[in-house]
Every structure is written in structure tokens, then in C-alpha cells.
């Protein structure tokens, strides 16, 4: 229905970022046309008979669009071998949900610097590579998540829905949020 609010899922790790998540979600909410879903804000519809990860994945299935924020902290790994945030973003891509991503600059830099150690000359995973958590990035799977968001396994000319903005400070995120979501009618057209 044209007057209904669009359900936007904001998927991101929480630890050390909660105040910024609150600001991002409040900014989106201020545009008036969105119902903001985020686990930290406790605004995700929850079924108490299933796991946290399942509830988050159900939210991805039932939202209209997704904003994924990829930070240098990987987040909670509860079900399976990837974080809940990674699962959410992977699910949004799989479902071809209208989605917008923004990734911390340190991830793009780490991706470029570590590529020579992670892969051989033919692009195959290098043997013997291991990554230890650092103050810059706590898990190498963050780079894998970024690669999934940009659809790195698809030839560049065939990629659609792979735009990932880069941020370094909170103002960068808020500028992207404003640019992408302030015009609710434009987003509604994309979703429809």
C-alpha cells in the first residue's frame, strides 16, 4: 500500500557501535516512511520459539529493504561458522532484496593488502595463510563478507546490486543514509 511504511532492516555488529546504531536508525526513522528493524533497538519481530539467528534471518526475509553496515568487528558467531550479521547480509543477497551497503575504510585497505597473502597468482586460496585478530580488524571473515557484498565472485560487467560505499567516520555513514533514504518515494519505487 502506498501509505504503508517500508520495513528497513539495519544489519550490523553492535559491540562498540551501539550509540552510532541508535543515531543511524533515528535518522532513518526521522524521514517518516520507514519502520526501522534492528536487533540492538529491539525492533525486530521475534518468535520466542526459535534462535536469535533464525529471528534475524526471518527479519531479513520479511523486510522490504536492508542497510548493511560492515565494520572491522565481525560480531557474534552463534549458529554455524559465520556471524549473524554475515548470515543476514548473505540472506539479503540470496533473496535479491533491495540493499545498500557501507563498509569501513580499514576493511577495503586490509582486503587490498592481504590479497597477496590470501591467494596465489591464479586466484586460488593460498596454503598456510592464517590471520590473527588485530586492533584494526578482528577477523579475516570481514573481508570475505565485504567480497560477498561487492559480488566479487561475479565478473564486473555482470554485477548488479554490488555498490558498497566506504566510511571512516560517523558523518560518512549519515551522509550515505541521507543520500539513499531521505527520499522515501524514490526508495519505494525501487522496492516496488
C-alpha positions in Angstrom: 0.0 0.0 0.0 1.4 3.4 -0.9 0.9 4.8 2.7 2.5 1.9 4.5 5.9 2.3 6.0 8.8 0.4 4.3 10.4 -2.1 6.7 14.1 -1.5 6.6 16.5 -3.9 8.3 19.7 -2.3 9.6 22.2 -5.2 9.8 25.5 -4.6 11.6 27.6 -5.7 14.5 26.7 -4.0 17.8 29.7 -4.2 20.1 31.4 -0.8 20.5 28.9 0.7 18.0 25.6 0.9 19.8 25.4 4.7 20.1 26.1 5.0 16.4 23.4 2.4 15.5 20.9 4.4 17.6 21.8 7.6 15.7 21.7 5.9 12.3 18.3 4.3 13.0 16.9 7.5 14.4 18.0 9.4 11.3 16.2 6.8 9.0 13.2 6.9 11.3 13.1 10.8 11.1 12.3 10.5 7.3 8.8 9.2 8.3 8.4 6.5 5.7 10.2 3.7 7.4 9.8 1.1 10.1 13.3 0.5 11.3 14.2 -3.0 12.3 17.4 -3.6 14.3 18.3 -6.1 17.0 20.1 -3.6 19.2 17.0 -1.4 19.2 14.8 -4.4 19.9 12.6 -3.6 17.0 12.8 -6.9 15.2 9.7 -9.0 15.4 10.7 -12.0 17.5 9.4 -15.6 17.6 10.4 -16.9 21.1 10.4 -20.5 19.8 13.4 -20.0 17.5 17.0 -18.9 17.9 18.3 -15.4 17.7 19.9 -16.1 14.4 16.7 -17.5 13.0 14.8 -14.5 14.2 17.3 -12.2 12.4 17.1 -14.2 9.2 13.3 -14.1 9.4 13.5 -10.3 9.7 15.7 -10.2 6.5 13.1 -12.3 4.7 10.2 -10.1 5.9 11.8 -6.7 5.5 11.3 -4.6 2.4 15.0 -3.4 2.1 18.2 -3.8 4.0 21.0 -1.5 5.1 24.2 -3.5 5.8 27.0 -1.8 7.7 30.2 -3.8 7.6 32.6 -2.8 10.4 36.0 -4.1 11.4 34.4 -6.2 14.2 33.0 -9.4 13.0 30.3 -10.0 15.6 28.6 -12.9 17.2 29.0 -16.4 15.8 26.2 -18.4 17.3 24.7 -20.8 14.6 27.2 -22.1 12.1 30.6 -20.7 11.3 29.7 -17.2 10.3 28.4 -14.3 12.3 24.7 -13.4 12.5 25.4 -10.1 10.6 27.2 -12.1 7.9 24.2 -14.5 7.6 21.8 -11.6 7.4 23.8 -9.9 4.6 24.2 -13.2 2.8 20.5 -13.9 3.0 19.6 -10.4 1.6 21.9 -11.0 -1.3 20.4 -14.5 -1.9 16.9 -13.1 -1.8 17.9 -10.2 -4.0 16.4 -7.8 -1.5 16.9 -4.1 -2.4 20.0 -3.5 -0.3 22.5 -0.8 0.4 25.9 -1.4 2.0 28.6 0.7 3.6 31.9 -0.7 4.8 34.7 0.8 7.0 37.7 2.0 5.1 40.0 -0.3 7.1 38.3 -3.3 5.5 38.9 -2.2 2.0 42.5 -1.4 2.8 43.0 -4.8 4.6 41.5 -6.5 1.6 44.0 -5.0 -0.8 47.0 -5.5 1.5 46.2 -9.1 2.4 45.1 -10.3 -1.1 48.8 -11.2 -2.0 49.0 -13.5 1.1 45.5 -15.0 0.9 45.6 -16.0 -2.8 48.1 -17.4 -5.2 48.8 -16.0 -8.7 45.8 -18.0 -10.1 43.4 -16.6 -7.5 43.2 -19.8 -5.5 43.3 -19.7 -1.7 47.0 -19.7 -0.6 48.1 -22.5 1.7 49.4 -21.7 5.1 47.7 -18.3 5.4 46.4 -17.6 8.9 45.1 -14.4 10.4 45.3 -13.3 14.0 43.0 -10.6 15.4 44.4 -7.1 15.4 43.2 -3.7 16.7 42.4 -2.8 13.1 40.3 -5.8 12.2 39.4 -8.7 14.4 38.5 -11.5 11.9 39.5 -12.2 8.3 35.9 -13.2 7.6 35.1 -9.5 7.5 37.0 -9.3 4.2 35.0 -12.4 3.0 31.8 -10.6 3.9 32.9 -7.5 2.0 33.7 -9.6 -1.0 30.2 -11.1 -0.9 28.6 -7.7 -0.7 30.5 -6.5 -3.8 29.7 -9.8 -5.5 33.4 -10.4 -6.0 32.8 -13.8 -7.5 30.9 -12.4 -10.5 32.6 -10.8 -13.4 32.4 -7.0 -13.0 30.3 -6.4 -16.1 27.7 -8.9 -14.8 27.3 -7.4 -11.3 24.1 -5.8 -10.2 23.4 -4.7 -6.6 27.1 -4.6 -5.6 27.5 -1.0 -4.7 29.3 -0.6 -1.3 30.0 2.8 0.0 33.1 3.4 2.2 33.1 5.2 5.5 35.7 6.3 8.1 33.7 8.4 10.5 30.1 8.7 11.5 29.5 11.7 9.3 30.3 9.5 6.3 27.6 7.0 7.3 25.0 9.7 8.0 25.7 11.3 4.6 25.1 8.0 2.8 21.9 7.4 4.9 20.6 10.8 3.9 21.5 10.4 0.3 20.0 7.0 -0.1 16.9 7.1 2.2 15.7 10.6 2.7 13.6 10.5 -0.5 11.2 7.8 0.7 9.2 7.9 -2.6 12.4 7.1 -4.6 13.1 4.1 -2.3 9.5 3.0 -2.5 9.8 2.9 -6.3 13.0 0.8 -6.1 11.3 -1.6 -3.7 8.1 -1.9 -5.8 
